[in-house]
């Protein structure tokens, strides 16, 4: 069994900087990779999630061709209690509610 090598934080940061690596939360990486999928596959992936962010609703065009601020307006008018995660400070809406609002807006594809 090999021994663990202990290095200082400064050495770690220097090594990361040298290789141009950054440290990000795993969730952020997953959300970034999902956006690179083809549109239909991205939309299907978003609709499989239990909660959906406003950014994802806009990008997947679940409520029609709305930008993120328009999606926020529709949310504040039609959604009574969106979830809000504190780490990113963004709203998460249950999938069932997203589909209900899509039907109200006349977007039957969601």
PDB file as gemmi writes it, atoms N, CA and C in Angstrom:
CRYST1    1.000    1.000    1.000  90.00  90.00  90.00 P 1                      
ATOM      1  N   UNK A   1       0.844  -1.173   0.000  1.00  0.00           N  
ATOM      2  CA  UNK A   1       0.000   0.000   0.000  1.00  0.00           C  
ATOM      3  C   UNK A   1       0.888   1.235   0.000  1.00  0.00           C  
ATOM      4  N   UNK A   2       0.563   2.209  -0.825  1.00  0.00           N  
ATOM      5  CA  UNK A   2       1.394   3.407  -0.925  1.00  0.00           C  
ATOM      6  C   UNK A   2       1.045   4.414   0.161  1.00  0.00           C  
ATOM      7  N   UNK A   3       2.047   5.204   0.511  1.00  0.00           N  
ATOM      8  CA  UNK A   3       1.837   6.235   1.514  1.00  0.00           C  
ATOM      9  C   UNK A   3       1.216   7.456   0.852  1.00  0.00           C  
ATOM     10  N   UNK A   4       0.416   8.167   1.598  1.00  0.00           N  
ATOM     11  CA  UNK A   4      -0.164   9.400   1.090  1.00  0.00           C  
ATOM     12  C   UNK A   4       0.872  10.507   1.145  1.00  0.00           C  
ATOM     13  N   UNK A   5       0.916  11.320   0.138  1.00  0.00           N  
ATOM     14  CA  UNK A   5       1.840  12.439   0.109  1.00  0.00           C  
ATOM     15  C   UNK A   5       1.063  13.696   0.481  1.00  0.00           C  
ATOM     16  N   UNK A   6       1.550  14.409   1.460  1.00  0.00           N  
ATOM     17  CA  UNK A   6       0.900  15.633   1.914  1.00  0.00           C  
ATOM     18  C   UNK A   6       1.597  16.817   1.255  1.00  0.00           C  
ATOM     19  N   UNK A   7       0.801  17.682   0.622  1.00  0.00           N  
ATOM     20  CA  UNK A   7       1.364  18.892   0.021  1.00  0.00           C  
ATOM     21  C   UNK A   7       0.639  20.099   0.590  1.00  0.00           C  
ATOM     22  N   UNK A   8       1.256  21.242   0.454  1.00  0.00           N  
ATOM     23  CA  UNK A   8       0.643  22.459   0.976  1.00  0.00           C  
ATOM     24  C   UNK A   8      -0.428  22.962   0.007  1.00  0.00           C  
ATOM     25  N   UNK A   9      -1.301  23.779   0.507  1.00  0.00           N  
ATOM     26  CA  UNK A   9      -2.361  24.360  -0.320  1.00  0.00           C  
ATOM     27  C   UNK A   9      -1.754  25.211  -1.429  1.00  0.00           C  
ATOM     28  N   UNK A  10      -0.678  25.925  -1.114  1.00  0.00           N  
ATOM     29  CA  UNK A  10      -0.016  26.773  -2.114  1.00  0.00           C  
ATOM     30  C   UNK A  10       0.502  25.932  -3.281  1.00  0.00           C  
ATOM     31  N   UNK A  11       1.098  24.760  -2.960  1.00  0.00           N  
ATOM     32  CA  UNK A  11       1.593  23.871  -4.013  1.00  0.00           C  
ATOM     33  C   UNK A  11       0.442  23.320  -4.852  1.00  0.00           C  
ATOM     34  N   UNK A  12      -0.646  22.974  -4.191  1.00  0.00           N  
ATOM     35  CA  UNK A  12      -1.819  22.485  -4.910  1.00  0.00           C  
ATOM     36  C   UNK A  12      -2.353  23.559  -5.851  1.00  0.00           C  
ATOM     37  N   UNK A  13      -2.499  24.772  -5.349  1.00  0.00           N  
ATOM     38  CA  UNK A  13      -3.026  25.862  -6.178  1.00  0.00           C  
ATOM     39  C   UNK A  13      -2.077  26.175  -7.342  1.00  0.00           C  
ATOM     40  N   UNK A  14      -0.773  26.106  -7.089  1.00  0.00           N  
ATOM     41  CA  UNK A  14       0.202  26.345  -8.157  1.00  0.00           C  
ATOM     42  C   UNK A  14       0.094  25.268  -9.238  1.00  0.00           C  
ATOM     43  N   UNK A  15      -0.060  24.011  -8.816  1.00  0.00           N  
ATOM     44  CA  UNK A  15      -0.195  22.917  -9.779  1.00  0.00           C  
ATOM     45  C   UNK A  15      -1.478  23.060 -10.598  1.00  0.00           C  
ATOM     46  N   UNK A  16      -2.571  23.427  -9.936  1.00  0.00           N  
ATOM     47  CA  UNK A  16      -3.838  23.636 -10.654  1.00  0.00           C  
ATOM     48  C   UNK A  16      -3.723  24.790 -11.640  1.00  0.00           C  
ATOM     49  N   UNK A  17      -3.083  25.861 -11.208  1.00  0.00           N  
ATOM     50  CA  UNK A  17      -2.931  27.034 -12.058  1.00  0.00           C  
ATOM     51  C   UNK A  17      -2.045  26.715 -13.264  1.00  0.00           C  
ATOM     52  N   UNK A  18      -0.995  25.936 -13.029  1.00  0.00           N  
ATOM     53  CA  UNK A  18      -0.069  25.571 -14.102  1.00  0.00           C  
ATOM     54  C   UNK A  18      -0.777  24.775 -15.198  1.00  0.00           C  
ATOM     55  N   UNK A  19      -1.659  23.870 -14.783  1.00  0.00           N  
ATOM     56  CA  UNK A  19      -2.390  23.048 -15.751  1.00  0.00           C  
ATOM     57  C   UNK A  19      -3.706  23.680 -16.189  1.00  0.00           C  
ATOM     58  N   UNK A  20      -3.979  24.882 -15.687  1.00  0.00           N  
ATOM     59  CA  UNK A  20      -5.201  25.634 -16.005  1.00  0.00           C  
ATOM     60  C   UNK A  20      -6.456  24.868 -15.616  1.00  0.00           C  
ATOM     61  N   UNK A  21      -6.414  24.236 -14.444  1.00  0.00           N  
ATOM     62  CA  UNK A  21      -7.570  23.551 -13.886  1.00  0.00           C  
ATOM     63  C   UNK A  21      -8.308  24.507 -12.961  1.00  0.00           C  
ATOM     64  N   UNK A  22      -9.605  24.283 -12.844  1.00  0.00           N  
ATOM     65  CA  UNK A  22     -10.393  25.037 -11.881  1.00  0.00           C  
ATOM     66  C   UNK A  22     -11.198  24.054 -11.046  1.00  0.00           C  
ATOM     67  N   UNK A  23     -11.622  24.490  -9.873  1.00  0.00           N  
ATOM     68  CA  UNK A  23     -12.435  23.656  -8.998  1.00  0.00           C  
ATOM     69  C   UNK A  23     -13.853  24.221  -9.020  1.00  0.00           C  
ATOM     70  N   UNK A  24     -14.807  23.363  -9.400  1.00  0.00           N  
ATOM     71  CA  UNK A  24     -16.209  23.779  -9.438  1.00  0.00           C  
ATOM     72  C   UNK A  24     -17.055  22.680  -8.806  1.00  0.00           C  
ATOM     73  N   UNK A  25     -18.270  23.029  -8.351  1.00  0.00           N  
ATOM     74  CA  UNK A  25     -19.156  21.987  -7.815  1.00  0.00           C  
ATOM     75  C   UNK A  25     -19.553  20.992  -8.908  1.00  0.00           C  
ATOM     76  N   UNK A  26     -19.716  19.743  -8.549  1.00  0.00           N  
ATOM     77  CA  UNK A  26     -20.085  18.691  -9.491  1.00  0.00           C  
ATOM     78  C   UNK A  26     -21.410  19.009 -10.181  1.00  0.00           C  
ATOM     79  N   UNK A  27     -22.357  19.565  -9.428  1.00  0.00           N  
ATOM     80  CA  UNK A  27     -23.668  19.900  -9.986  1.00  0.00           C  
ATOM     81  C   UNK A  27     -23.541  20.903 -11.129  1.00  0.00           C  
ATOM     82  N   UNK A  28     -22.655  21.869 -10.981  1.00  0.00           N  
ATOM     83  CA  UNK A  28     -22.453  22.873 -12.035  1.00  0.00           C  
ATOM     84  C   UNK A  28     -21.893  22.225 -13.296  1.00  0.00           C  
ATOM     85  N   UNK A  29     -20.973  21.296 -13.125  1.00  0.00           N  
ATOM     86  CA  UNK A  29     -20.388  20.595 -14.259  1.00  0.00           C  
ATOM     87  C   UNK A  29     -21.449  19.795 -15.001  1.00  0.00           C  
ATOM     88  N   UNK A  30     -22.295  19.104 -14.269  1.00  0.00           N  
ATOM     89  CA  UNK A  30     -23.361  18.309 -14.891  1.00  0.00           C  
ATOM     90  C   UNK A  30     -24.312  19.210 -15.662  1.00  0.00           C  
ATOM     91  N   UNK A  31     -24.702  20.358 -15.063  1.00  0.00           N  
ATOM     92  CA  UNK A  31     -25.611  21.275 -15.748  1.00  0.00           C  
ATOM     93  C   UNK A  31     -24.973  21.829 -17.017  1.00  0.00           C  
ATOM     94  N   UNK A  32     -23.674  22.074 -17.012  1.00  0.00           N  
ATOM     95  CA  UNK A  32     -22.983  22.591 -18.187  1.00  0.00           C  
ATOM     96  C   UNK A  32     -22.918  21.533 -19.277  1.00  0.00           C  
ATOM     97  N   UNK A  33     -22.648  20.284 -18.912  1.00  0.00           N  
ATOM     98  CA  UNK A  33     -22.560  19.211 -19.897  1.00  0.00           C  
ATOM     99  C   UNK A  33     -23.912  18.916 -20.528  1.00  0.00           C  
ATOM    100  N   UNK A  34     -24.982  19.023 -19.753  1.00  0.00           N  
ATOM    101  CA  UNK A  34     -26.318  18.750 -20.276  1.00  0.00           C  
ATOM    102  C   UNK A  34     -26.667  19.728 -21.389  1.00  0.00           C  
ATOM    103  N   UNK A  35     -26.229  20.986 -21.266  1.00  0.00           N  
ATOM    104  CA  UNK A  35     -26.552  21.994 -22.274  1.00  0.00           C  
ATOM    105  C   UNK A  35     -25.909  21.706 -23.621  1.00  0.00           C  
ATOM    106  N   UNK A  36     -24.891  20.866 -23.667  1.00  0.00           N  
ATOM    107  CA  UNK A  36     -24.205  20.561 -24.916  1.00  0.00           C  
ATOM    108  C   UNK A  36     -24.889  19.458 -25.715  1.00  0.00           C  
ATOM    109  N   UNK A  37     -25.928  18.853 -25.171  1.00  0.00           N  
ATOM    110  CA  UNK A  37     -26.653  17.785 -25.865  1.00  0.00           C  
ATOM    111  C   UNK A  37     -27.479  18.370 -27.014  1.00  0.00           C  
ATOM    112  N   UNK A  38     -27.818  17.558 -28.013  1.00  0.00           N  
ATOM    113  CA  UNK A  38     -28.749  18.009 -29.045  1.00  0.00           C  
ATOM    114  C   UNK A  38     -30.083  18.436 -28.401  1.00  0.00           C  
ATOM    115  N   UNK A  39     -30.805  19.354 -29.039  1.00  0.00           N  
ATOM    116  CA  UNK A  39     -31.971  19.985 -28.421  1.00  0.00           C  
ATOM    117  C   UNK A  39     -33.013  18.992 -27.908  1.00  0.00           C  
ATOM    118  N   UNK A  40     -33.426  18.027 -28.734  1.00  0.00           N  
ATOM    119  CA  UNK A  40     -34.467  17.080 -28.306  1.00  0.00           C  
ATOM    120  C   UNK A  40     -33.997  16.245 -27.122  1.00  0.00           C  
ATOM    121  N   UNK A  41     -32.740  15.857 -27.140  1.00  0.00           N  
ATOM    122  CA  UNK A  41     -32.187  15.062 -26.037  1.00  0.00           C  
ATOM    123  C   UNK A  41     -32.078  15.927 -24.781  1.00  0.00           C  
ATOM    124  N   UNK A  42     -31.688  17.207 -24.950  1.00  0.00           N  
ATOM    125  CA  UNK A  42     -31.611  18.135 -23.818  1.00  0.00           C  
ATOM    126  C   UNK A  42     -32.990  18.313 -23.195  1.00  0.00           C  
ATOM    127  N   UNK A  43     -33.979  18.523 -24.041  1.00  0.00           N  
ATOM    128  CA  UNK A  43     -35.352  18.717 -23.563  1.00  0.00           C  
ATOM    129  C   UNK A  43     -35.850  17.484 -22.807  1.00  0.00           C  
ATOM    130  N   UNK A  44     -35.578  16.299 -23.341  1.00  0.00           N  
ATOM    131  CA  UNK A  44     -35.984  15.055 -22.673  1.00  0.00           C  
ATOM    132  C   UNK A  44     -35.271  14.900 -21.337  1.00  0.00           C  
ATOM    133  N   UNK A  45     -34.002  15.263 -21.290  1.00  0.00           N  
ATOM    134  CA  UNK A  45     -33.234  15.185 -20.045  1.00  0.00           C  
ATOM    135  C   UNK A  45     -33.808  16.127 -18.999  1.00  0.00           C  
ATOM    136  N   UNK A  46     -34.158  17.341 -19.420  1.00  0.00           N  
ATOM    137  CA  UNK A  46     -34.738  18.318 -18.496  1.00  0.00           C  
ATOM    138  C   UNK A  46     -36.077  17.817 -17.971  1.00  0.00           C  
ATOM    139  N   UNK A  47     -36.894  17.256 -18.842  1.00  0.00           N  
ATOM    140  CA  UNK A  47     -38.211  16.780 -18.424  1.00  0.00           C  
ATOM    141  C   UNK A  47     -38.144  15.535 -17.538  1.00  0.00           C  
ATOM    142  N   UNK A  48     -37.004  14.875 -17.476  1.00  0.00           N  
ATOM    143  CA  UNK A  48     -36.847  13.723 -16.584  1.00  0.00           C  
ATOM    144  C   UNK A  48     -36.445  14.131 -15.173  1.00  0.00           C  
ATOM    145  N   UNK A  49     -36.059  15.387 -14.988  1.00  0.00           N  
ATOM    146  CA  UNK A  49     -35.649  15.846 -13.664  1.00  0.00           C  
ATOM    147  C   UNK A  49     -36.886  16.061 -12.779  1.00  0.00           C  
ATOM    148  N   UNK A  50     -36.710  15.967 -11.469  1.00  0.00           N  
ATOM    149  CA  UNK A  50     -37.847  16.180 -10.570  1.00  0.00           C  
ATOM    150  C   UNK A  50     -38.149  17.655 -10.389  1.00  0.00           C  
ATOM    151  N   UNK A  51     -37.115  18.502 -10.390  1.00  0.00           N  
ATOM    152  CA  UNK A  51     -37.325  19.947 -10.345  1.00  0.00           C  
ATOM    153  C   UNK A  51     -36.519  20.584 -11.466  1.00  0.00           C  
ATOM    154  N   UNK A  52     -37.053  21.673 -12.016  1.00  0.00           N  
ATOM    155  CA  UNK A  52     -36.462  22.299 -13.196  1.00  0.00           C  
ATOM    156  C   UNK A  52     -36.231  23.776 -12.896  1.00  0.00           C  
ATOM    157  N   UNK A  53     -35.056  24.298 -13.267  1.00  0.00           N  
ATOM    158  CA  UNK A  53     -34.735  25.710 -13.028  1.00  0.00           C  
ATOM    159  C   UNK A  53     -35.353  26.582 -14.113  1.00  0.00           C  
ATOM    160  N   UNK A  54     -35.423  27.878 -13.846  1.00  0.00           N  
ATOM    161  CA  UNK A  54     -35.954  28.819 -14.830  1.00  0.00           C  
ATOM    162  C   UNK A  54     -35.084  28.845 -16.081  1.00  0.00           C  
ATOM    163  N   UNK A  55     -33.783  28.748 -15.890  1.00  0.00           N  
ATOM    164  CA  UNK A  55     -32.851  28.734 -17.015  1.00  0.00           C  
ATOM    165  C   UNK A  55     -33.110  27.525 -17.910  1.00  0.00           C  
ATOM    166  N   UNK A  56     -33.369  26.370 -17.302  1.00  0.00           N  
ATOM    167  CA  UNK A  56     -33.636  25.156 -18.075  1.00  0.00           C  
ATOM    168  C   UNK A  56     -34.983  25.242 -18.793  1.00  0.00           C  
ATOM    169  N   UNK A  57     -35.981  25.858 -18.156  1.00  0.00           N  
ATOM    170  CA  UNK A  57     -37.288  26.040 -18.793  1.00  0.00           C  
ATOM    171  C   UNK A  57     -37.132  26.890 -20.042  1.00  0.00           C  
ATOM    172  N   UNK A  58     -36.348  27.947 -19.924  1.00  0.00           N  
ATOM    173  CA  UNK A  58     -36.118  28.839 -21.054  1.00  0.00           C  
ATOM    174  C   UNK A  58     -35.314  28.152 -22.159  1.00  0.00           C  
ATOM    175  N   UNK A  59     -34.212  27.490 -21.792  1.00  0.00           N  
ATOM    176  CA  UNK A  59     -33.338  26.853 -22.779  1.00  0.00           C  
ATOM    177  C   UNK A  59     -34.036  25.706 -23.510  1.00  0.00           C  
ATOM    178  N   UNK A  60     -34.878  24.954 -22.802  1.00  0.00           N  
ATOM    179  CA  UNK A  60     -35.590  23.830 -23.420  1.00  0.00           C  
ATOM    180  C   UNK A  60     -36.908  24.271 -24.053  1.00  0.00           C  
ATOM    181  N   UNK A  61     -37.225  25.545 -23.938  1.00  0.00           N  
ATOM    182  CA  UNK A  61     -38.463  26.133 -24.490  1.00  0.00           C  
ATOM    183  C   UNK A  61     -39.700  25.374 -24.033  1.00  0.00           C  
ATOM    184  N   UNK A  62     -39.726  25.045 -22.735  1.00  0.00           N  
ATOM    185  CA  UNK A  62     -40.859  24.292 -22.200  1.00  0.00           C  
ATOM    186  C   UNK A  62     -42.125  25.140 -22.111  1.00  0.00           C  
ATOM    187  N   UNK A  63     -41.973  26.442 -21.975  1.00  0.00           N  
ATOM    188  CA  UNK A  63     -43.128  27.339 -21.911  1.00  0.00           C  
ATOM    189  C   UNK A  63     -43.194  28.214 -23.164  1.00  0.00           C  
ATOM    190  N   UNK A  64     -42.679  27.737 -24.259  1.00  0.00           N  
ATOM    191  CA  UNK A  64     -42.660  28.509 -25.492  1.00  0.00           C  
ATOM    192  C   UNK A  64     -41.323  29.217 -25.637  1.00  0.00           C  
ATOM    193  N   UNK A  65     -41.274  30.140 -26.577  1.00  0.00           N  
ATOM    194  CA  UNK A  65     -40.029  30.848 -26.869  1.00  0.00           C  
ATOM    195  C   UNK A  65     -39.896  32.071 -25.956  1.00  0.00           C  
ATOM    196  N   UNK A  66     -39.618  31.828 -24.674  1.00  0.00           N  
ATOM    197  CA  UNK A  66     -39.487  32.890 -23.683  1.00  0.00           C  
ATOM    198  C   UNK A  66     -38.055  32.955 -23.183  1.00  0.00           C  
ATOM    199  N   UNK A  67     -37.569  34.179 -22.928  1.00  0.00           N  
ATOM    200  CA  UNK A  67     -36.246  34.278 -22.308  1.00  0.00           C  
ATOM    201  C   UNK A  67     -36.394  34.074 -20.802  1.00  0.00           C  
ATOM    202  N   UNK A  68     -35.286  34.106 -20.087  1.00  0.00           N  
ATOM    203  CA  UNK A  68     -35.314  33.759 -18.667  1.00  0.00           C  
ATOM    204  C   UNK A  68     -36.133  34.761 -17.842  1.00  0.00           C  
ATOM    205  N   UNK A  69     -36.088  36.046 -18.179  1.00  0.00           N  
ATOM    206  CA  UNK A  69     -36.871  37.021 -17.412  1.00  0.00           C  
ATOM    207  C   UNK A  69     -38.366  36.860 -17.672  1.00  0.00           C  
ATOM    208  N   UNK A  70     -38.745  36.495 -18.884  1.00  0.00           N  
ATOM    209  CA  UNK A  70     -40.155  36.232 -19.180  1.00  0.00           C  
ATOM    210  C   UNK A  70     -40.638  34.974 -18.474  1.00  0.00           C  
ATOM    211  N   UNK A  71     -39.768  33.982 -18.378  1.00  0.00           N  
ATOM    212  CA  UNK A  71     -40.107  32.764 -17.642  1.00  0.00           C  
ATOM    213  C   UNK A  71     -40.312  33.116 -16.171  1.00  0.00           C  
ATOM    214  N   UNK A  72     -39.467  34.002 -15.634  1.00  0.00           N  
ATOM    215  CA  UNK A  72     -39.602  34.431 -14.238  1.00  0.00           C  
ATOM    216  C   UNK A  72     -40.939  35.141 -14.022  1.00  0.00           C  
ATOM    217  N   UNK A  73     -41.355  35.984 -14.973  1.00  0.00           N  
ATOM    218  CA  UNK A  73     -42.656  36.671 -14.870  1.00  0.00           C  
ATOM    219  C   UNK A  73     -43.794  35.655 -14.849  1.00  0.00           C  
ATOM    220  N   UNK A  74     -43.756  34.690 -15.758  1.00  0.00           N  
ATOM    221  CA  UNK A  74     -44.796  33.660 -15.811  1.00  0.00           C  
ATOM    222  C   UNK A  74     -44.811  32.852 -14.517  1.00  0.00           C  
ATOM    223  N   UNK A  75     -43.619  32.564 -13.986  1.00  0.00           N  
ATOM    224  CA  UNK A  75     -43.539  31.814 -12.744  1.00  0.00           C  
ATOM    225  C   UNK A  75     -44.200  32.590 -11.615  1.00  0.00           C  
ATOM    226  N   UNK A  76     -43.888  33.883 -11.507  1.00  0.00           N  
ATOM    227  CA  UNK A  76     -44.455  34.651 -10.394  1.00  0.00           C  
ATOM    228  C   UNK A  76     -45.970  34.810 -10.530  1.00  0.00           C  
ATOM    229  N   UNK A  77     -46.499  34.766 -11.750  1.00  0.00           N  
ATOM    230  CA  UNK A  77     -47.940  34.864 -11.955  1.00  0.00           C  
ATOM    231  C   UNK A  77     -48.654  33.530 -11.701  1.00  0.00           C  
ATOM    232  N   UNK A  78     -48.036  32.422 -12.102  1.00  0.00           N  
ATOM    233  CA  UNK A  78     -48.753  31.150 -12.157  1.00  0.00           C  
ATOM    234  C   UNK A  78     -48.320  30.101 -11.137  1.00  0.00           C  
ATOM    235  N   UNK A  79     -47.145  30.246 -10.551  1.00  0.00           N  
ATOM    236  CA  UNK A  79     -46.640  29.233  -9.624  1.00  0.00           C  
ATOM    237  C   UNK A  79     -46.732  29.780  -8.208  1.00  0.00           C  
ATOM    238  N   UNK A  80     -47.454  29.055  -7.358  1.00  0.00           N  
ATOM    239  CA  UNK A  80     -47.668  29.541  -5.997  1.00  0.00           C  
ATOM    240  C   UNK A  80     -46.430  29.417  -5.128  1.00  0.00           C  
ATOM    241  N   UNK A  81     -45.812  28.253  -5.110  1.00  0.00           N  
ATOM    242  CA  UNK A  81     -44.660  28.026  -4.225  1.00  0.00           C  
ATOM    243  C   UNK A  81     -43.517  27.350  -4.975  1.00  0.00           C  
ATOM    244  N   UNK A  82     -42.666  28.124  -5.659  1.00  0.00           N  
ATOM    245  CA  UNK A  82     -41.496  27.490  -6.260  1.00  0.00           C  
ATOM    246  C   UNK A  82     -40.482  27.162  -5.168  1.00  0.00           C  
ATOM    247  N   UNK A  83     -39.690  26.158  -5.399  1.00  0.00           N  
ATOM    248  CA  UNK A  83     -38.619  25.832  -4.466  1.00  0.00           C  
ATOM    249  C   UNK A  83     -37.454  26.770  -4.756  1.00  0.00           C  
ATOM    250  N   UNK A  84     -36.675  27.086  -3.758  1.00  0.00           N  
ATOM    251  CA  UNK A  84     -35.499  27.916  -3.996  1.00  0.00           C  
ATOM    252  C   UNK A  84     -34.325  27.308  -3.246  1.00  0.00           C  
ATOM    253  N   UNK A  85     -33.315  26.902  -3.984  1.00  0.00           N  
ATOM    254  CA  UNK A  85     -32.119  26.345  -3.371  1.00  0.00           C  
ATOM    255  C   UNK A  85     -31.174  27.482  -3.029  1.00  0.00           C  
ATOM    256  N   UNK A  86     -30.645  27.460  -1.844  1.00  0.00           N  
ATOM    257  CA  UNK A  86     -29.842  28.566  -1.367  1.00  0.00           C  
ATOM    258  C   UNK A  86     -28.434  28.587  -1.947  1.00  0.00           C  
ATOM    259  N   UNK A  87     -27.869  27.435  -2.310  1.00  0.00           N  
ATOM    260  CA  UNK A  87     -26.485  27.417  -2.762  1.00  0.00           C  
ATOM    261  C   UNK A  87     -26.309  28.247  -4.024  1.00  0.00           C  
ATOM    262  N   UNK A  88     -27.174  28.058  -4.985  1.00  0.00           N  
ATOM    263  CA  UNK A  88     -27.094  28.827  -6.225  1.00  0.00           C  
ATOM    264  C   UNK A  88     -28.053  30.003  -6.227  1.00  0.00           C  
ATOM    265  N   UNK A  89     -29.011  30.011  -5.294  1.00  0.00           N  
ATOM    266  CA  UNK A  89     -29.976  31.101  -5.237  1.00  0.00           C  
ATOM    267  C   UNK A  89     -30.932  31.100  -6.415  1.00  0.00           C  
ATOM    268  N   UNK A  90     -31.193  29.952  -6.990  1.00  0.00           N  
ATOM    269  CA  UNK A  90     -32.083  29.910  -8.147  1.00  0.00           C  
ATOM    270  C   UNK A  90     -33.354  29.143  -7.810  1.00  0.00           C  
ATOM    271  N   UNK A  91     -34.408  29.443  -8.545  1.00  0.00           N  
ATOM    272  CA  UNK A  91     -35.691  28.783  -8.335  1.00  0.00           C  
ATOM    273  C   UNK A  91     -35.682  27.409  -9.002  1.00  0.00           C  
ATOM    274  N   UNK A  92     -36.307  26.464  -8.333  1.00  0.00           N  
ATOM    275  CA  UNK A  92     -36.515  25.126  -8.882  1.00  0.00           C  
ATOM    276  C   UNK A  92     -38.013  24.848  -8.799  1.00  0.00           C  
ATOM    277  N   UNK A  93     -38.596  24.495  -9.931  1.00  0.00           N  
ATOM    278  CA  UNK A  93     -40.033  24.271 -10.007  1.00  0.00           C  
ATOM    279  C   UNK A  93     -40.267  22.784 -10.256  1.00  0.00           C  
ATOM    280  N   UNK A  94     -41.191  22.171  -9.518  1.00  0.00           N  
ATOM    281  CA  UNK A  94     -41.488  20.749  -9.748  1.00  0.00           C  
ATOM    282  C   UNK A  94     -41.939  20.494 -11.181  1.00  0.00           C  
ATOM    283  N   UNK A  95     -41.549  19.356 -11.730  1.00  0.00           N  
ATOM    284  CA  UNK A  95     -41.864  19.000 -13.123  1.00  0.00           C  
ATOM    285  C   UNK A  95     -43.368  19.045 -13.381  1.00  0.00           C  
ATOM    286  N   UNK A  96     -44.153  18.590 -12.445  1.00  0.00           N  
ATOM    287  CA  UNK A  96     -45.615  18.578 -12.611  1.00  0.00           C  
ATOM    288  C   UNK A  96     -46.154  20.001 -12.795  1.00  0.00           C  
ATOM    289  N   UNK A  97     -45.613  20.939 -12.035  1.00  0.00           N  
ATOM    290  CA  UNK A  97     -46.038  22.337 -12.150  1.00  0.00           C  
ATOM    291  C   UNK A  97     -45.600  22.924 -13.488  1.00  0.00           C  
ATOM    292  N   UNK A  98     -44.403  22.570 -13.944  1.00  0.00           N  
ATOM    293  CA  UNK A  98     -43.914  23.052 -15.249  1.00  0.00           C  
ATOM    294  C   UNK A  98     -44.855  22.595 -16.352  1.00  0.00           C  
ATOM    295  N   UNK A  99     -45.285  21.351 -16.287  1.00  0.00           N  
ATOM    296  CA  UNK A  99     -46.216  20.835 -17.313  1.00  0.00           C  
ATOM    297  C   UNK A  99     -47.587  21.516 -17.228  1.00  0.00           C  
ATOM    298  N   UNK A 100     -48.059  21.780 -15.999  1.00  0.00           N  
ATOM    299  CA  UNK A 100     -49.348  22.456 -15.833  1.00  0.00           C  
ATOM    300  C   UNK A 100     -49.307  23.853 -16.444  1.00  0.00           C  
ATOM    301  N   UNK A 101     -48.240  24.594 -16.178  1.00  0.00           N  
ATOM    302  CA  UNK A 101     -48.109  25.946 -16.720  1.00  0.00           C  
ATOM    303  C   UNK A 101     -47.995  25.892 -18.249  1.00  0.00           C  
ATOM    304  N   UNK A 102     -47.289  24.889 -18.775  1.00  0.00           N  
ATOM    305  CA  UNK A 102     -47.176  24.737 -20.234  1.00  0.00           C  
ATOM    306  C   UNK A 102     -48.546  24.544 -20.860  1.00  0.00           C  
ATOM    307  N   UNK A 103     -49.387  23.745 -20.218  1.00  0.00           N  
ATOM    308  CA  UNK A 103     -50.743  23.538 -20.738  1.00  0.00           C  
ATOM    309  C   UNK A 103     -51.566  24.829 -20.655  1.00  0.00           C  
ATOM    310  N   UNK A 104     -51.397  25.592 -19.573  1.00  0.00           N  
ATOM    311  CA  UNK A 104     -52.092  26.874 -19.429  1.00  0.00           C  
ATOM    312  C   UNK A 104     -51.661  27.858 -20.513  1.00  0.00           C  
ATOM    313  N   UNK A 105     -50.383  27.813 -20.885  1.00  0.00           N  
ATOM    314  CA  UNK A 105     -49.852  28.715 -21.914  1.00  0.00           C  
ATOM    315  C   UNK A 105     -50.124  28.218 -23.325  1.00  0.00           C  
ATOM    316  N   UNK A 106     -50.665  27.014 -23.449  1.00  0.00           N  
ATOM    317  CA  UNK A 106     -50.987  26.461 -24.768  1.00  0.00           C  
ATOM    318  C   UNK A 106     -49.804  25.797 -25.443  1.00  0.00           C  
ATOM    319  N   UNK A 107     -48.798  25.430 -24.674  1.00  0.00           N  
ATOM    320  CA  UNK A 107     -47.640  24.717 -25.222  1.00  0.00           C  
ATOM    321  C   UNK A 107     -47.812  23.256 -24.834  1.00  0.00           C  
ATOM    322  N   UNK A 108     -48.378  22.472 -25.741  1.00  0.00           N  
ATOM    323  CA  UNK A 108     -48.769  21.096 -25.415  1.00  0.00           C  
ATOM    324  C   UNK A 108     -47.608  20.116 -25.423  1.00  0.00           C  
ATOM    325  N   UNK A 109     -46.422  20.536 -25.887  1.00  0.00           N  
ATOM    326  CA  UNK A 109     -45.302  19.604 -26.032  1.00  0.00           C  
ATOM    327  C   UNK A 109     -44.668  19.227 -24.693  1.00  0.00           C  
ATOM    328  N   UNK A 110     -44.809  20.042 -23.659  1.00  0.00           N  
ATOM    329  CA  UNK A 110     -44.090  19.813 -22.399  1.00  0.00           C  
ATOM    330  C   UNK A 110     -44.606  18.627 -21.644  1.00  0.00           C  
TER     331      UNK A 110                                                      
END                                                                             
